[in-house]
Amino acid sequence: MSTPLAVIGVGQSRQAKRREVTIGALVREAVDGALADAELGFADIDAVVLSKTPDLFDGVMNPELYLADAMGAVGLPVTRVFTGGSVGGHAAIFGAHLVTAGLARRVLVVAYSKESEGNFTWALSRALPFSAHLGAGAGGHFAPVIREYIRRSGAPEHIGWQVAVNHRRNAARNPYAHIRRAGITLDEVRDSPMLWDPIRYLESCPSSDGSCAVVITDAAHAAYAPNPPAWIHGLAWRTETGHFAGRDEVNPRAGRDCAADAYRQAGITDPAREVDVAELYIPYSWYEPIWLENIGLAEEHRGWRLVDAGRTAFDGDLPVNPSGGVLSGNPTGATGLLRFAEAALQVRGMAGEHQVAGARRAIGHAMGGASQFHALWVVGRERPEVAR
Amino acid sequence: MRDVAVVSFAQSPCVPANRDDDMAEIVLPVLRDALDAAGLGRDDVDFFASGSHDFFEGRTFSYIESLDAVGAWPPISESHVEMDAAWAFAEAWAWLQLGEGEIALVYGIGRGSLPADLDQVLPAQLDPYLLAPLRPHRDALAGLQAAAMVDAGLTSERQLAEVVARCLAAATANPAAQTSGRPSVAELLAAPYVASPLRAHDVAPFGDAAAVVVLAAGPAARRLAERPAWVRGLDHRMDTHYPGARDLTRCDSAQLAGARAAELAGFAAADAEVAELHTEYSHQEALLVTALGLEKAQLNPSGGPLAGRPATATGLVRLGEAARRIMDGGAERAVAHATNGPALQHNLVCLLAGEPG
């Protein structure tokens, strides 16, 4: 990267079942928020990148067309990225690429889903050739992977419940979160209905409406930002084929490679010590230890011990998803970008009630498909000394 | 800007309906052809970008299937646009500007034949509250645009038929064309309307095909192709969504993209000898000729989309065809255009040349 890049604006909508607004209005909430944060207008934006999960989720084909006006994108280059649930991360990275490539000074990255206008589990359960038609949605795919993680690591059953308690309590500090339950207990999670063994109801993400937007720019333009920028220290994406004999979906290599590349750019050699807070794509509680290990924040088979020791709780030494994370709000098209944006808010000191004290370096992480698409960025309070 | 060039292009023949192959099976042989022509293996590619759309496939995450043709193992750097693959080409070109790699592969797969009823599918591109409920059929908005152009004296039904006759005749030399022939203008004008003033032959026929373009930077491009087609300028622009708020007889977004691409290229579309235009309808040719200021270019020598429209691969085929004219020595400068959305809402312009800038 020839010039350091920074996030200078972040906006998001409240996540919920938002029947009172149109898709355009929902998106505009985040766009307005990001531009207000950066004290910019539409005329200051050179390109727009739109992140969205499958169009069948809410029925609008090529939504960048309909949303052109709501995003202030008329007259601008617009690119609609889609790489599964990781798409928000991919969109942010592509936005950063446009600035680095010299094709834009400021890029507006926009993401949303309005799942109340469709049926997410139906759309994810379409019959495929040569495959049993289970109609089991995303949970049905991930449950056996989680079982395999538990088998390998020997993790006790309560780890999943504890993650759910942590994230749901964190969400009570986040006014944008869909599900906010300050007083939730381990027993409540344990006693909630079993959906896809071992995933219980309260260990699962909701289906949400929501949007997110960020403004990415270079160092020269970040100098004019009214609020502290989040400097991008490293970013990477990796993809691997989803199904082949010998593929390890519990600890996918694409996730390891992706994190390693971003850490290399950031000059990070011991991520668990050098990162203060992480916003990870955790749609089911057990994915906290799984991703901690996959991206090198914990040793293999030992990620669950961080959870057990309380180290990833809000007051721990490596808080994970202080925003409440995906378990507390999952507008899938925006979920990845929300992780990236929340990481930026932490290092800007702008995370409000869920601000982690002294957060200087944070990870935003997104994954998609059959854990085959991975995107990650490291953001920091300090401008990187050496361009990566 | 870093010098980047097209070094290889391959496409499968556009067919009305391929019921023998799945997505990966359509892409794989085309991908092999494109890599073989450049003497490359899949492992030599530093970045992959693709374009497709689930609504043509009728299911979610369909693009994941096409990754089996890429063979994403060990893990790769990769991205996908849920758009025409011309926008994947734009992403790959931007990626090569970063200097993190030398070779990028772009693929587009489009299966326009799969939807049982495109009149149900294509209105889903419209504002879901104000426009989609009107359920305009697949060609209705284009018909309004064509009628507005005829009313404004910018084209005529005879000129539309002449465009179609020229494109279908050109397509007789294109083995990838889905349809071709030498109908007379009188024969064409005798056909019934599908959306007045448009007749069936004024509408690009949907089909199934894949296209692959290999891009390479600087020295790698010179090594991989005898005569690379240098991407001198590329830009794309979005217009407002609402057809009622636009002057449909103009294409400001294509004009803007063309002007910006010309700034980067150091020459304009007016200087191009060849133009490959993503004309989903015959009347759009005149619109684009004006918007891009084409003066001397041979228009759609491949036959263009009026001879075959493989959904989300159509725009990438335009880029590939324009590049091919330069790579085979037939042209020094070429322009390629791609579009997405109803009535040319979103337009991409790429200027290519036989010499780097």
Interface residues (C-beta under 8 A of the other chain):
Chain A: M1 T22 I23 G24 V48 K52 P54 D55 L56 F57 G59 V60 M61 N62 E64 L65 Y66 L67 A68 D69 A73 V74 G75 L76 P77 V78 T79 R80 V81 F82 T83 G84 H90 F94 H97 L98 T100 A101 G102 L103 E117 A123 L124 R126 L128 P129 W237 R238 T239 E240 T241 G242 F244 R247 R253 A254 D257 C258 G369 A370 Q372 H374
Chain B: M1 D22 F48 H53 D54 F55 G58 R59 T60 F61 Y63 I64 L67 D68 V70 G71 A72 W73 P74 P75 I76 S77 E78 S79 H80 V81 E82 M83 W87 A90 E91 A94 W95 Q97 L98 V121 L122 A124 Q125 L126 D127 P128 Y129 D235 H236 R237 M238 D239 T240 H241 Y242 D252 S253 L256 A257 N340 G341 P342 Q345 H346
